[in-house]
Amino acid sequence: MEQSQVKYNYEYEEKLKICFIGAGGHSYRNVYPTFQYAPVDLAAICDIDKDRAEAYARQFGARRAYTDHHEMLEKERPDAVFIVTSYHPDGRVQATDLAMDALNAGVHVWMEKPTASSIQEVQQLIEVSKKKNRYVMSGLKKVFFPTIEKVKEIIESPEFGRASSIYIRYPQAMPPFEQRSDLTKLKGLLDHIFHPASIIYYLMGQIAQLSYEREAMNGGTITNMKFKSGAVGTLQLTAGMSGSSPLERLEVIGEGANVVVDNGVKLTYYRKTKRPSYGRSSSFLVDNEAAPLYWEPEFSLGQLYNKNIFYLGYVPEVLHFCESILSGKPPVKGTLTESMEILKLFEAYRNTPESTITVLNK
Ligand SMILES: NC(=O)c1ccc[n+]([C@@H]2O[C@H](COP(=O)([O-])OP(=O)(O)OC[C@H]3O[C@@H](n4cnc5c(N)ncnc54)[C@H](O)[C@@H]3O)[C@@H](O)[C@H]2O)c1
């Protein structure tokens, strides 16, 4: 994997003029701070809450604050806009409409997930993005985690063999099927499905078909997937885990090798090797050349790699967007195509009862 040297904002010679819609909790913690390391000039911030827009402008060095995004885009004419907003009362995603407005104003869009609440809305974004020749990238942070990028590199190496199966765990309850026609009851699922589903698509490609089972105690589910590649997978959306537990676990099996990521930062690569002889071997330790490889960050030094805005993918995703615009090449991660695949999964849960096979991609 390429170890790139991170530049600080003031070291960039060429910067994009950007505006930001949304001065809420997540953006304060995790998105505005990424601009310390990105080629951006934050011109203005818009929030319907004027005081907050002004406070964020002071805090993050924007020159102006607005309460109307149309006015901001019209007056500022930025290269790109970042959108980190929330949900409409009917459960639809506010950012979908705002992204459409920004595209129509001729501006590139970076938007937090969820990109939209339906396949149809993503299709509309794809069409307008093409028509206006402007990019839309969603904040699919998981595919920018250094560990997940490393897993991708490992599973695509010849030594690993073909990725034959995947297991992924993420905590998210699902309401009973009868409630799923009501989008407001699915806010949690829509909000979070983007996380495991983005990893699944990034590592395994399109899901051909799936079926799932749900437990009625907490609303946890197990989904079995068959991929177009021929591989299989299980998505365990848990409900009922302890609040003190790490959330996520991922394992991909190849042909004689497997790789595990625990808690987003601990990566173990069990390289291809023979099991010590059954009933005769006195040691479990295999040769150094074939021994498992293990990585986890150190948390002693004031480094970039042990800041959450790096190991949770926030700075890398923002950099990918900025570099795409500056180089004139569309983003290859966080794309609308990825959002489309994620929403196919979301709609499968909405429209299909348990124990039924649903075809997602023929
Ligand atoms: N990737 C991640 O790790 C992660 C983590 C948390 C939240 N999120 C996502 O971030 C988004 C925001 O979450 P949050 O918890 O910060 O929400 P929030 O409610 O704290 O912030 C949303 C802000 O958007 C503003 N807003 C809404 N409509 C607007 C409009 N038309 N013009 C201007 N401002 C407008 C609101 O006034 C509010 O200040 C959600 O999409 C959520 O899914 C992502």
The ligand as a MOL file (V3000), in Angstrom:
LIG
                    3D

  0  0  0     0  0            999 V3000
M  V30 BEGIN CTAB
M  V30 COUNTS 44 48 0 0 0
M  V30 BEGIN ATOM
M  V30 1 N -20.0990 8.9110 8.5180 0
M  V30 2 C -20.2650 8.9990 9.8120 0
M  V30 3 O -19.4620 8.5280 10.5910 0
M  V30 4 C -21.4540 9.7300 10.3680 0
M  V30 5 C -21.5870 9.8710 11.7660 0
M  V30 6 C -22.6740 10.6110 12.2500 0
M  V30 7 C -23.5750 11.1770 11.3630 0
M  V30 8 N -23.3960 10.9930 10.0090 0 CHG=1
M  V30 9 C -24.3350 11.6040 9.0410 0
M  V30 10 O -24.1890 13.0110 9.1210 0
M  V30 11 C -25.4130 13.6460 8.8760 0
M  V30 12 C -25.6750 14.6820 9.9450 0
M  V30 13 O -25.7740 14.0920 11.2010 0
M  V30 14 P -25.7600 15.0030 12.5250 0
M  V30 15 O -25.9230 14.0840 13.6670 0
M  V30 16 O -24.6000 15.9160 12.5050 0 CHG=-1
M  V30 17 O -27.1250 15.8550 12.3220 0
M  V30 18 P -27.4800 17.2700 12.9540 0
M  V30 19 O -28.9570 17.2950 13.0230 0
M  V30 20 O -26.6660 17.5170 14.2050 0
M  V30 21 O -26.9810 18.3290 11.8730 0
M  V30 22 C -27.6580 18.6230 10.6990 0
M  V30 23 C -27.5910 20.1250 10.4660 0
M  V30 24 O -28.0840 20.4000 9.1750 0
M  V30 25 C -28.8150 21.6170 9.2260 0
M  V30 26 N -29.7020 21.6980 8.0750 0
M  V30 27 C -30.7330 20.9000 7.7430 0
M  V30 28 N -31.3070 21.3110 6.5920 0
M  V30 29 C -30.6020 22.3770 6.1730 0
M  V30 30 C -30.7200 23.2560 5.0490 0
M  V30 31 N -31.6740 23.0750 4.1380 0
M  V30 32 N -29.8350 24.2570 4.9400 0
M  V30 33 C -28.8890 24.4470 5.8730 0
M  V30 34 N -28.7280 23.6630 6.9620 0
M  V30 35 C -29.5920 22.6560 7.1130 0
M  V30 36 C -29.5470 21.5400 10.5660 0
M  V30 37 O -29.9810 22.8120 10.9940 0
M  V30 38 C -28.4440 20.9420 11.4650 0
M  V30 39 O -27.6340 21.9350 12.0680 0
M  V30 40 C -26.4440 12.5320 8.7250 0
M  V30 41 O -26.5980 12.3050 7.3430 0
M  V30 42 C -25.7810 11.3290 9.3530 0
M  V30 43 O -26.1650 10.1100 8.7400 0
M  V30 44 C -22.3620 10.2900 9.5120 0
M  V30 END ATOM
M  V30 BEGIN BOND
M  V30 1 1 1 2
M  V30 2 2 2 3
M  V30 3 1 2 4
M  V30 4 1 4 5
M  V30 5 2 4 44
M  V30 6 2 5 6
M  V30 7 1 6 7
M  V30 8 2 7 8
M  V30 9 1 8 9
M  V30 10 1 8 44
M  V30 11 1 9 10
M  V30 12 1 9 42
M  V30 13 1 10 11
M  V30 14 1 11 12
M  V30 15 1 11 40
M  V30 16 1 12 13
M  V30 17 1 13 14
M  V30 18 2 14 15
M  V30 19 1 14 16
M  V30 20 1 14 17
M  V30 21 1 17 18
M  V30 22 2 18 19
M  V30 23 1 18 20
M  V30 24 1 18 21
M  V30 25 1 21 22
M  V30 26 1 22 23
M  V30 27 1 23 24
M  V30 28 1 23 38
M  V30 29 1 24 25
M  V30 30 1 25 26
M  V30 31 1 25 36
M  V30 32 1 26 27
M  V30 33 1 26 35
M  V30 34 2 27 28
M  V30 35 1 28 29
M  V30 36 1 29 30
M  V30 37 2 29 35
M  V30 38 1 30 31
M  V30 39 2 30 32
M  V30 40 1 32 33
M  V30 41 2 33 34
M  V30 42 1 34 35
M  V30 43 1 36 37
M  V30 44 1 36 38
M  V30 45 1 38 39
M  V30 46 1 40 41
M  V30 47 1 40 42
M  V30 48 1 42 43
M  V30 END BOND
M  V30 END CTAB
M  END
